[in-house]
Amino acid sequence: MRAQAILRRELEAETLTPRGLTINDFETLLHLSKAEGQRLRRTDLVGRLMLTPSGVTRLLEGLNEAGLTENHECDGDARVTWAQLTSAGAETLECVGVNHTKRLRSLFRGTLSEDEVAQLSELLGRLPGVGPGSCAG
């Protein structure tokens, strides 16, 4: 837990906070960028982010206000709302993602070899709810 807290704090301070983002914002943009059509139902984000429905609603409100995401109503079901990545969101993710990866690599440099980082990524990907490839950087 300590390692996770340290990594999270470092990544937020160095790469996310200067852009006005939280780790949950970054993860949301990342999930949307990888989804078909760069959009997901809010209910899908609840499971992927491990937040409550109201937590996802508050998160998306902030991202919408920042112009990084937008809401789309489902034509076939008025109860369904999609969160869509905007072009500004994609650009922000690209910039932050590069810095995020560089910072993450610098935190491991000198402590773990490239092979050990790959092994750690593979092992973490085996944990329940993570999935293969989720930890690859």
Sequence and secondary structure as in RCSB ss.txt:
>XXXX:A:sequence
MRAQAILRRELEAETLTPRGLTINDFETLLHLSKAEGQRLRRTDLVGRLMLTPSGVTRLLEGLNEAGLTENHECD
GDARVTWAQLTSAGAETLECVGVNHTKRLRSLFRGTLSEDEVAQLSELLGRLPGVGPGSCAG
>XXXX:A:secstr
 HHHHHHHHHHIIIIIGGGT  HHHHHHHHHHHHSGGGEEEHHHHHHHHT  HHHHHHHHHHHHHTTSEEEEE S
S TT EEEEE HHHHHHHHHHHHHHHHHHHHHHTTTS HHHHHHHHHHHHTSTTT TTTT  
